[in-house]
Amino acid sequence: MMSDTQNRSKNMVLGALVADAATMGLHWIYDQEHNRKRVPENPEFTAPNAENYDGIPAYFAHPNRVPGQQSQYGEQLIVMQRALAQNDGAFDLATYIKAFCAHFGYGGTYVGYIDHATRGSLDNYGKAEDDKLAETRGAVDVQMPAIAKLPGLIPALWAHKISGEAFDTTVDDAIRATSDHAEARAYGRISAHMMAAALYADDITAVIDAGRNVAEGEPLDRLNQALAIKDQNTNAATKHFGLACDLSYGVPSVTHNLATTPSFRDAVRNNIYAGGDNCGRAMLLGAVMGALHGVGGENGIPPEWIDKLAVTDLYFS
């Protein structure tokens, strides 16, 4: 029988994948009112359709994807899961980088949109010798791809009792594998500590506080701003911080959504309607909500949403 933490670990991975797949069809639409008009209810698992992107600020990135598949963010988590499976559940940086390149690189298994962080990282690794991969860094980038692999990494670190300085160092290494920038590491550490807290905490306040406790400077200010505007809805909060892909926009938006929305279903729908890089935000949002609320019931991951996932070869620590 799985322990509570093992269940939460599994649901963290599932939650991130489900939230991303549910959002993918309406990814990168920067007109919030348009989203609501086009799909006034049940926006999850909308099929990608170019007509939804016509005549508005938007980018149609996933024309060949079908409902249930992941955006490039969810694909990063799948890569992490496969790398962990290759190493008996332990994280090894070189193994992860090789899996990343095999999946996203030229002739790889992934066919779809390649973002700046992934493209730049592949360029860097393409110039490195195999025995130097773990010393090579990813792209200089401060966007949401930096944290996409964390819903898989954090349960693995927890399972192997990696904590304290070793936890932070490993998270930093994983972040730098695709996003070599101090701001990416700062928001990555915040996100990692929130996810870790979701594996044992009883409520969302403790989860958010775990992130705030390792934040400082502008990231801490933005998290505090998110909590100060809890009287506003997710659309307004996301517009306040910014709809685009920067971690400094996405992580505060997710913090606000977590603090104001009790159920997985409603949090994901709020995030979809908030527009912009909603798939990037979905990874942190789904991971925390999935771990905290589990599957089913009033607040958990809807089982019928899990059934829609296209990926089947998942590894759980």
QUIMODA-V708648 format. One record per residue. N is the residue number from 0. RES is the residue in one letter. OMEGA is omega in degrees with one decimal (999 if undefined). D_CENTER is the distance of its C-alpha to the mean C-alpha in whole Angstrom. Layout:
BEGIN
N,RES,OMEGA,D_CENTER / N,RES,OMEGA,D_CENTER
END
This chain:
BEGIN
0,M,178.4,28 / 1,M,172.2,24 / 2,S,177.9,24 / 3,D,-179.1,22 / 4,T,177.0,20 / 5,Q,175.6,20 / 6,N,179.5,19 / 7,R,178.6,16 / 8,S,177.9,15 / 9,K,-177.4,15 / 10,N,173.5,14 / 11,M,178.2,10 / 12,V,179.6,10 / 13,L,-177.9,11 / 14,G,179.3,10 / 15,A,-178.4,6 / 16,L,-180.0,8 / 17,V,-179.3,11 / 18,A,179.3,9 / 19,D,-179.3,8 / 20,A,179.3,11 / 21,A,-173.2,13 / 22,T,-167.6,12 / 23,M,-175.6,12 / 24,G,179.1,16 / 25,L,-179.7,16 / 26,H,172.5,13 / 27,W,167.1,15 / 28,I,-171.0,18 / 29,Y,175.6,19 / 30,D,-174.8,22 / 31,Q,179.9,21 / 32,E,179.5,24 / 33,H,179.4,24 / 34,N,-177.6,21 / 35,R,179.8,23 / 36,K,-178.0,26 / 37,R,-178.8,25 / 38,V,-170.9,23 / 39,P,177.3,25 / 40,E,180.0,24 / 41,N,-175.8,21 / 42,P,-176.2,19 / 43,E,177.6,16 / 44,F,171.5,17 / 45,T,178.8,19 / 46,A,175.6,20 / 47,P,-175.0,20 / 48,N,-177.5,23 / 49,A,-178.8,24 / 50,E,179.0,26 / 51,N,-174.7,24 / 52,Y,-175.0,23 / 53,D,169.0,27 / 54,G,-179.4,28 / 55,I,173.5,25 / 56,P,-174.3,23 / 57,A,173.3,20 / 58,Y,-178.0,19 / 59,F,-170.6,19 / 60,A,-169.4,17 / 61,H,-175.2,17 / 62,P,-176.0,21 / 63,N,177.0,21 / 64,R,177.9,18 / 65,V,-179.6,19 / 66,P,-178.1,18 / 67,G,175.8,16 / 68,Q,-178.2,15 / 69,Q,163.2,11 / 70,S,177.9,10 / 71,Q,178.2,10 / 72,Y,177.4,6 / 73,G,177.4,7 / 74,E,176.2,10 / 75,Q,177.3,9 / 76,L,177.1,8 / 77,I,176.9,11 / 78,V,178.7,13 / 79,M,-179.5,12 / 80,Q,179.5,14 / 81,R,178.1,17 / 82,A,177.6,17 / 83,L,-179.5,17 / 84,A,179.6,20 / 85,Q,-173.8,22 / 86,N,177.6,22 / 87,D,175.5,23 / 88,G,179.2,20 / 89,A,179.8,20 / 90,F,173.1,18 / 91,D,-171.7,20 / 92,L,-178.7,19 / 93,A,178.1,21 / 94,T,178.5,21 / 95,Y,-178.6,17 / 96,I,177.8,18 / 97,K,177.8,21 / 98,A,178.2,18 / 99,F,-178.5,16 / 100,C,179.9,19 / 101,A,-177.8,21 / 102,H,-173.0,18 / 103,F,-173.1,17 / 104,G,-178.8,21 / 105,Y,-178.0,24 / 106,G,-177.7,25 / 107,G,-175.4,22 / 108,T,-177.2,20 / 109,Y,173.5,18 / 110,V,-177.3,19 / 111,G,-175.6,17 / 112,Y,176.0,16 / 113,I,-178.0,16 / 114,D,-175.5,14 / 115,H,-177.8,16 / 116,A,180.0,14 / 117,T,-179.1,14 / 118,R,-179.8,18 / 119,G,178.7,19 / 120,S,177.8,18 / 121,L,177.4,20 / 122,D,-179.5,23 / 123,N,-178.4,23 / 124,Y,178.1,23 / 125,G,-179.9,25 / 126,K,-173.7,28 / 127,A,171.8,27 / 128,E,-177.0,29 / 129,D,-177.0,28 / 130,D,178.6,29 / 131,K,-175.4,27 / 132,L,-176.7,24 / 133,A,178.0,23 / 134,E,-178.6,25 / 135,T,-177.7,23 / 136,R,178.6,20 / 137,G,-178.6,18 / 138,A,170.7,18 / 139,V,-169.2,19 / 140,D,-177.9,16 / 141,V,-174.6,14 / 142,Q,-171.1,11 / 143,M,176.1,7 / 144,P,-178.1,7 / 145,A,-173.1,9 / 146,I,-173.8,6 / 147,A,-178.6,4 / 148,K,-172.2,7 / 149,L,178.9,7 / 150,P,173.2,7 / 151,G,-177.4,10 / 152,L,-172.3,12 / 153,I,175.8,12 / 154,P,179.3,14 / 155,A,177.8,16 / 156,L,179.3,17 / 157,W,-178.3,18 / 158,A,-179.7,20 / 159,H,174.0,22 / 160,K,176.3,23 / 161,I,-174.2,21 / 162,S,175.9,21 / 163,G,-176.5,23 / 164,E,-179.9,23 / 165,A,176.5,22 / 166,F,-177.6,19 / 167,D,179.7,18 / 168,T,179.9,20 / 169,T,176.7,18 / 170,V,178.1,14 / 171,D,179.7,16 / 172,D,-179.7,17 / 173,A,177.3,14 / 174,I,-176.5,12 / 175,R,178.1,16 / 176,A,178.3,15 / 177,T,-173.1,14 / 178,S,-173.8,14 / 179,D,-178.8,17 / 180,H,-177.6,18 / 181,A,179.9,19 / 182,E,176.9,16 / 183,A,179.1,13 / 184,R,-180.0,15 / 185,A,179.5,15 / 186,Y,175.2,12 / 187,G,179.0,11 / 188,R,175.7,13 / 189,I,-178.1,13 / 190,S,-179.3,9 / 191,A,-179.4,11 / 192,H,173.5,14 / 193,M,179.6,12 / 194,M,179.4,11 / 195,A,179.2,14 / 196,A,179.8,16 / 197,A,177.7,14 / 198,L,-178.8,16 / 199,Y,-172.9,19 / 200,A,-179.8,20 / 201,D,-177.5,22 / 202,D,-174.2,20 / 203,I,178.8,17 / 204,T,178.5,20 / 205,A,178.5,20 / 206,V,-179.7,16 / 207,I,179.0,16 / 208,D,178.0,19 / 209,A,175.2,17 / 210,G,180.0,15 / 211,R,-177.2,18 / 212,N,178.5,20 / 213,V,179.3,19 / 214,A,174.5,19 / 215,E,177.5,22 / 216,G,-175.8,23 / 217,E,177.3,21 / 218,P,177.8,18 / 219,L,178.1,20 / 220,D,-177.1,22 / 221,R,174.4,19 / 222,L,178.4,17 / 223,N,175.5,21 / 224,Q,-179.6,21 / 225,A,-179.8,18 / 226,L,-178.8,20 / 227,A,-178.1,24 / 228,I,-180.0,23 / 229,K,176.5,22 / 230,D,178.1,25 / 231,Q,179.7,23 / 232,N,-175.2,21 / 233,T,177.5,17 / 234,N,-178.0,19 / 235,A,-179.7,21 / 236,A,-179.8,19 / 237,T,176.6,16 / 238,K,178.4,19 / 239,H,-176.7,20 / 240,F,-177.6,18 / 241,G,-176.0,17 / 242,L,-172.4,15 / 243,A,-164.1,14 / 244,C,-176.7,12 / 245,D,175.5,13 / 246,L,-179.3,11 / 247,S,172.8,14 / 248,Y,-169.9,14 / 249,G,-176.5,10 / 250,V,174.6,10 / 251,P,177.1,13 / 252,S,178.7,13 / 253,V,179.0,10 / 254,T,178.2,13 / 255,H,-179.3,16 / 256,N,178.1,14 / 257,L,-174.9,14 / 258,A,-172.1,17 / 259,T,-173.7,19 / 260,T,-173.1,18 / 261,P,-173.2,19 / 262,S,177.4,18 / 263,F,-176.6,14 / 264,R,-177.3,16 / 265,D,179.5,17 / 266,A,178.9,14 / 267,V,178.8,12 / 268,R,176.6,15 / 269,N,-178.6,16 / 270,N,177.9,12 / 271,I,-177.8,14 / 272,Y,178.2,17 / 273,A,171.3,16 / 274,G,-179.0,15 / 275,G,-177.6,14 / 276,D,-177.8,11 / 277,N,175.4,10 / 278,C,176.5,7 / 279,G,179.2,5 / 280,R,-176.0,6 / 281,A,-175.9,5 / 282,M,177.4,2 / 283,L,-179.0,4 / 284,L,-177.9,7 / 285,G,179.7,7 / 286,A,-177.4,7 / 287,V,-178.0,10 / 288,M,178.7,12 / 289,G,-179.7,12 / 290,A,-174.3,13 / 291,L,-171.8,16 / 292,H,176.1,17 / 293,G,-176.6,17 / 294,V,175.6,18 / 295,G,-178.5,21 / 296,G,-176.0,23 / 297,E,-172.0,23 / 298,N,-173.4,19 / 299,G,176.2,18 / 300,I,178.2,16 / 301,P,-179.7,18 / 302,P,-179.2,20 / 303,E,174.5,21 / 304,W,177.1,17 / 305,I,-179.3,17 / 306,D,-178.2,20 / 307,K,-178.0,18 / 308,L,178.8,16 / 309,A,-177.9,17 / 310,V,-178.1,16 / 311,T,-174.8,19 / 312,D,-176.2,19 / 313,L,175.8,16 / 314,Y,177.2,17 / 315,F,-178.8,17 / 316,S,999,18
END
